[in-house]
Amino acid sequence: MTDPYQVVSAGPAPVTLEEAKSYLKLPEGAGPDDALLAVILLTATEIAESYTRRSFRPVTWTLTLDDFADCREGRIELRRDPVSVVSSITRLVANVATAVPTSTYYLKKGVQSSEVLLADGEDWPDDTDEREGAIVVNFETVAHRRVASAKDAILRLAAYLYENRGDCGDLNQVGSGPAVSTDAIKGSGAQVILDQLRVSRV
């Protein structure tokens, strides 16, 4: 099953190359491992974000839904945090992406997750095509306020991935797969930090 949340674009990892080199006790200045280390930092950030369901850098997302009728009490829950803005909601009408007027809904920001709610007296459009992925919610998240705590976890993850770089598969693949993510979280000692930042599942 495809994840309904997809990253459109993202800012740089919150840990700099220099910070990572200092943590790993690598020589300062440009080196042959810089490109690899940049990929490792990005992967470590993605693992931390995926595990906690929080953003530690600015990220633009899409959430794909099949039907407005599936929204609990008309609410669209955004299970990424912290949401800063919902830029648009589109739905397919006769196979053409059509915007839902912004006056139809508003964003309610929450501590664990945010919701898109119907404005007073409004309803979701009933002319949406009946097909998978007919609705796309475009939204943005910003770096979580506890990004400083996350940086320590990301450094631990990066150290684990760097030390085990021959055994982690293709690090250019987002998160490098669930097995690598799980091994890195447990093996690096980052789990105790990330568990404190994790969005509760309900």
C-alpha positions in Angstrom: 0.0 0.0 0.0 1.4 3.4 -1.0 1.9 5.9 1.8 -0.8 8.6 1.3 1.7 11.2 2.6 4.4 12.1 0.0 7.2 14.7 0.3 7.1 17.2 -2.6 10.1 19.2 -1.4 12.1 19.6 1.8 14.7 21.9 3.3 18.2 20.7 4.3 18.9 18.4 7.2 19.0 20.3 10.5 22.5 18.9 11.2 25.3 20.5 9.1 28.1 18.7 7.5 30.5 20.4 9.9 28.5 19.3 13.0 28.4 15.7 11.7 32.2 15.7 11.0 32.9 17.0 14.5 30.6 14.4 16.1 32.2 11.6 14.0 35.7 13.0 14.7 36.4 13.3 11.0 39.0 15.8 9.6 37.8 19.3 8.9 37.6 20.6 5.4 36.3 19.1 2.2 37.0 15.4 1.9 36.1 12.4 -0.2 33.3 11.3 2.2 31.5 14.6 2.1 28.9 13.6 -0.6 28.3 10.3 1.2 28.0 12.1 4.6 25.4 14.5 3.1 23.3 11.6 1.9 23.6 9.9 5.3 22.5 13.1 7.1 19.5 13.3 4.8 18.6 9.7 5.4 19.1 10.0 9.2 16.7 13.0 9.1 14.1 11.1 7.1 14.3 8.2 9.5 13.8 10.5 12.5 10.9 12.3 10.8 9.2 9.0 9.7 9.5 7.5 13.2 8.2 10.5 15.1 5.9 11.8 12.4 7.3 15.3 13.0 9.2 17.6 10.8 12.7 18.8 11.7 13.0 21.0 8.7 10.5 22.8 6.4 8.7 20.2 4.2 6.0 20.5 1.6 3.6 17.5 1.6 0.7 16.0 -0.4 -1.9 13.9 1.3 -3.9 11.8 -1.1 -7.5 10.7 -0.3 -10.1 8.7 -2.2 -13.3 10.3 -1.0 -14.5 13.1 1.2 -17.0 10.7 2.7 -14.1 8.9 4.3 -13.3 12.0 6.4 -14.4 11.4 10.0 -17.2 14.0 10.7 -16.0 16.0 7.7 -12.5 16.4 9.2 -9.3 15.7 7.3 -6.6 14.8 9.8 -3.0 15.8 8.9 -0.8 13.3 10.7 2.4 15.3 10.3 3.6 18.0 12.7 3.8 20.9 13.0 1.6 22.0 10.1 2.0 25.7 9.2 -0.4 26.1 6.2 -2.8 24.2 3.9 -1.9 25.7 0.5 -4.7 24.0 -1.4 -7.1 21.1 -1.7 -7.9 19.7 -5.2 -10.2 17.0 -6.3 -10.8 15.4 -9.7 -13.9 16.4 -11.5 -14.3 14.6 -14.9 -10.6 13.7 -14.5 -9.6 17.4 -14.2 -7.9 18.7 -11.0 -10.3 21.3 -9.5 -9.6 23.4 -6.5 -11.9 23.4 -3.5 -12.6 27.0 -2.6 -10.5 28.1 0.4 -13.7 29.6 2.0 -14.9 26.0 2.4 -12.4 25.0 5.0 -9.9 26.2 7.6 -6.9 24.7 9.4 -7.1 23.9 13.1 -3.6 23.4 14.5 -3.1 20.9 17.2 -0.3 19.7 19.6 0.0 16.2 18.1 -1.7 16.7 14.7 -3.7 19.2 12.9 -7.1 19.0 11.1 -8.7 20.6 8.2 -12.3 21.5 9.2 -15.3 22.7 7.3 -16.2 26.3 7.7 -19.6 27.1 9.3 -22.4 26.1 6.9 -20.1 24.5 4.3 -19.9 21.0 2.9 -17.2 19.1 0.9 -18.0 19.1 -2.8 -20.1 16.1 -3.9 -19.0 16.1 -7.6 -15.6 14.4 -7.0 -14.8 11.5 -9.3 -15.2 8.1 -7.7 -11.6 6.8 -8.0 -8.5 6.2 -5.9 -6.5 9.3 -5.1 -9.2 11.7 -6.3 -8.4 14.3 -3.6 -5.0 15.9 -2.9 -4.3 18.0 0.1 -1.2 20.2 -0.2 0.2 21.4 3.0 3.5 22.5 4.6 5.2 21.7 7.9 8.0 23.7 9.7 10.8 22.5 11.9 9.5 21.3 15.2 10.3 23.5 18.3 12.3 20.6 19.8 14.6 20.3 16.8 17.6 20.7 19.1 16.7 17.4 20.8 16.1 15.8 17.4 19.6 16.9 16.2 21.2 14.7 18.9 19.2 11.7 17.6 20.0 12.5 14.0 23.7 12.6 14.8 23.4 9.2 16.5 21.6 7.8 13.5 24.1 9.3 11.1 27.0 7.8 13.1 25.3 4.4 13.0 24.7 4.7 9.2 28.3 5.9 8.6 29.9 3.1 10.6 27.7 0.5 8.9 27.8 2.2 5.5 28.6 -1.0 3.6 25.7 -2.9 5.1 22.8 -0.4 4.7 21.9 -0.8 1.0 21.3 2.2 -1.2 21.2 5.2 1.1 19.8 7.3 -1.8 16.5 5.5 -1.3 14.4 7.4 1.2 14.8 5.9 4.7 16.7 3.0 3.1 13.8 0.7 3.9 12.1 -0.3 7.1 14.7 -2.9 8.1 17.5 -0.3 8.0 15.4 2.3 9.7 14.6 -0.1 12.6 18.2 -1.3 12.9 19.5 2.3 12.9 17.0 3.6 15.5 17.7 0.7 17.9 21.4 0.3 17.2 22.3 4.0 17.4 20.7 4.7 20.8 18.5 7.3 19.1 15.2 5.6 20.1 15.2 6.9 23.7 15.3 10.5 22.3 12.9 9.9 19.4 10.3 8.2 21.6 10.0 11.5 23.6 9.3 13.4 20.4 7.0 10.8 18.7 3.4 11.7 17.8 1.1 9.3 19.7 -0.9 7.0 17.5 -4.6 7.0 18.1 
